[in-house]
Amino acid sequence: MFVKVSAQVVRECADFISMITGHAMDDLLAVVGRERQVLERLLYRLIQTASLLTGDETRFLHWLALDLERVAEHLREIDLQRSIIAVGVQDLNPDAHGLPLPDTMTLIASNAPTPYRFLLDDHQEAMRTLVGEIGTNVALIRDLVREQLASIASHATPRGPRQAGDDHHDRPAQMDALDREILNSGYGAVLNACDRLQLPELVRFLDC
């Protein structure tokens, strides 16, 4: 038995599906926008860290590491939110029944309505650039930290905090055990924070 459905009912159903899908896409864009902002903040923190390390400033190593870890944790939380919403967007797509979930921004954008497609493409391009810059600065920080750790291990004076009027070349060639322990701890904390900045799920989502 077939039930005849009027064209008006079909249009109303299509409009309803479009409205619900639009709400889901709005949610996705909102979380992606927040993720982009957190990436910008992470890049700022990394540039700040590299600048302080290059400028021989070691007093705030633990604070720098803590800031990096906080931003990275926030990014992981948003990454989880975005993954859940992206699955919801797929579930609301009547044309995607039985197809693999679009787990990259490229696939989601290609199946999104035109206004959303352009917005997602813009976010993807900007976030890819940010991820690349983040990777470059993480590598720089690792090199700076390892250079200092090697210097400490050789018992030479690393580029530590300077006093007013202090000539770096006139400082003692050796440091005491407490100084070495403090600096090793601080540099180690920064290095560990950098190791926690590996974001494979985000890289895969962005098709980097």
C-alpha positions in Angstrom: 0.0 0.0 0.0 1.4 3.3 -1.0 0.6 6.6 0.7 0.5 9.6 -1.5 2.5 12.5 0.0 1.8 16.0 -1.2 4.6 18.2 -2.6 4.1 20.6 0.3 4.8 17.9 2.9 7.9 16.9 1.0 9.1 20.5 0.9 8.4 20.9 4.6 10.3 17.7 5.5 13.3 18.9 3.3 13.2 22.3 5.0 13.1 20.7 8.4 16.1 18.4 7.6 18.0 21.5 6.2 17.3 23.5 9.3 18.5 20.7 11.6 21.6 20.1 9.5 22.2 23.9 9.5 22.1 23.9 13.3 24.6 21.1 13.4 26.9 22.9 10.9 26.7 26.0 13.0 27.8 24.0 16.1 30.7 22.6 14.1 31.8 26.0 12.8 31.6 27.4 16.3 33.9 24.7 17.8 36.3 24.9 14.8 36.4 28.6 15.3 37.3 28.1 19.0 39.9 25.5 18.0 41.5 28.0 15.6 41.7 30.6 18.4 43.4 28.1 20.8 45.9 27.2 18.0 46.7 31.0 17.7 47.1 31.2 21.5 49.4 28.2 21.5 51.5 29.7 18.7 51.8 32.9 20.7 53.0 30.9 23.8 55.5 29.0 21.7 56.9 32.2 20.2 57.1 33.8 23.6 58.9 30.7 25.0 61.4 30.7 22.1 62.0 34.4 22.6 62.7 34.0 26.3 65.0 31.0 25.7 66.9 32.9 23.1 67.2 35.9 25.4 68.9 33.8 28.1 66.0 34.1 30.4 65.6 30.9 32.6 63.7 32.2 35.7 60.3 31.3 34.3 60.9 28.0 32.6 58.4 26.1 34.8 55.8 28.8 34.2 56.4 28.6 30.4 56.0 24.8 30.5 52.8 25.1 32.6 51.3 27.6 30.2 52.0 25.3 27.2 50.5 22.3 28.9 47.3 24.3 29.8 46.8 25.4 26.2 47.5 22.0 24.9 45.0 20.4 27.3 42.4 23.0 26.2 43.1 22.1 22.6 42.6 18.4 23.2 39.3 19.1 24.9 38.1 21.1 21.9 39.4 18.4 19.6 37.1 15.9 21.3 34.1 18.2 21.1 34.7 18.8 17.4 35.0 15.1 16.7 31.6 14.4 18.4 29.9 17.3 16.5 31.4 16.2 13.2 29.9 12.7 13.7 26.5 14.4 14.4 26.7 16.3 11.2 27.3 13.1 9.3 24.3 11.4 11.0 22.0 14.2 9.8 23.1 13.9 6.1 20.5 11.7 4.4 22.7 11.2 1.4 25.5 9.7 3.5 23.7 6.5 4.7 26.0 3.6 4.6 29.1 5.6 3.7 32.2 6.0 5.8 32.2 8.9 8.3 33.9 12.0 6.9 36.6 12.3 9.5 38.5 15.1 7.7 37.5 18.8 7.2 38.0 18.3 3.5 35.3 15.6 3.3 32.9 17.5 5.6 33.3 20.7 3.6 32.8 18.9 0.3 29.5 17.6 1.5 28.4 20.8 3.2 26.0 23.4 1.8 27.7 26.2 -0.1 27.9 28.9 2.7 29.3 26.4 5.2 31.7 25.0 2.6 33.4 28.3 2.1 33.7 28.9 5.9 35.1 25.5 6.5 37.7 25.9 3.7 38.8 29.2 5.3 39.2 27.7 8.7 41.1 24.7 7.2 43.6 26.9 5.3 44.2 29.1 8.4 44.5 26.2 10.8 46.9 24.3 8.5 49.2 27.4 8.5 49.0 27.6 12.3 49.8 23.9 12.7 52.9 24.4 10.4 54.1 27.4 12.4 53.5 25.5 15.7 55.6 22.6 14.5 58.4 25.0 13.4 58.5 26.7 16.8 58.3 23.4 18.7 61.3 22.2 16.8 63.2 25.5 17.5 62.4 25.2 21.3 63.5 21.6 21.4 66.8 22.6 19.8 67.4 25.5 22.2 66.5 23.3 25.2 68.8 20.4 24.1 71.6 22.9 23.5 71.3 24.1 27.1 71.0 20.7 28.6 74.1 19.6 26.7 75.9 22.7 28.1 74.8 21.9 31.6 75.9 18.2 31.3 79.3 19.4 30.3 79.5 21.5 33.4 79.8 24.7 31.4 77.8 27.7 32.4 74.7 27.8 30.3 73.1 31.0 29.2 71.2 31.6 32.5 69.8 34.7 34.1 72.2 37.6 34.2 72.6 40.2 36.8 72.8 43.9 36.0 76.3 44.7 34.6 77.2 41.0 34.4 79.5 40.1 31.5 78.6 36.7 30.2 82.3 36.0 29.3 83.5 36.8 32.9 81.1 34.4 34.6 82.6 31.2 36.2 83.0 28.2 33.8 81.4 25.9 36.4 78.1 25.9 38.3 77.2 24.3 41.5 75.0 21.1 41.8 71.9 23.1 42.9 72.1 25.4 39.9 72.4 22.4 37.6 69.4 20.7 39.2 67.2 23.7 39.0 68.0 24.4 35.3 67.8 20.7 34.4 64.3 20.6 36.0 63.2 23.8 34.2 64.4 22.8 30.8 63.1 19.3 31.2 59.6 20.7 32.0 59.7 22.7 28.8 60.8 19.7 26.8 58.1 17.5 28.3 55.5 20.2 27.5 56.6 20.2 23.9 56.3 16.5 23.7 52.7 16.8 24.8 52.0 19.1 21.9 51.7 16.2 19.4 48.2 16.4 18.0 47.8 13.6 15.5 44.0 13.7 15.4 44.0 17.4 14.6 46.6 16.9 11.9 44.6 14.1 10.4 41.4 16.1 10.5 43.0 19.0 8.7 44.6 16.8 6.1 48.0 18.3 6.8 
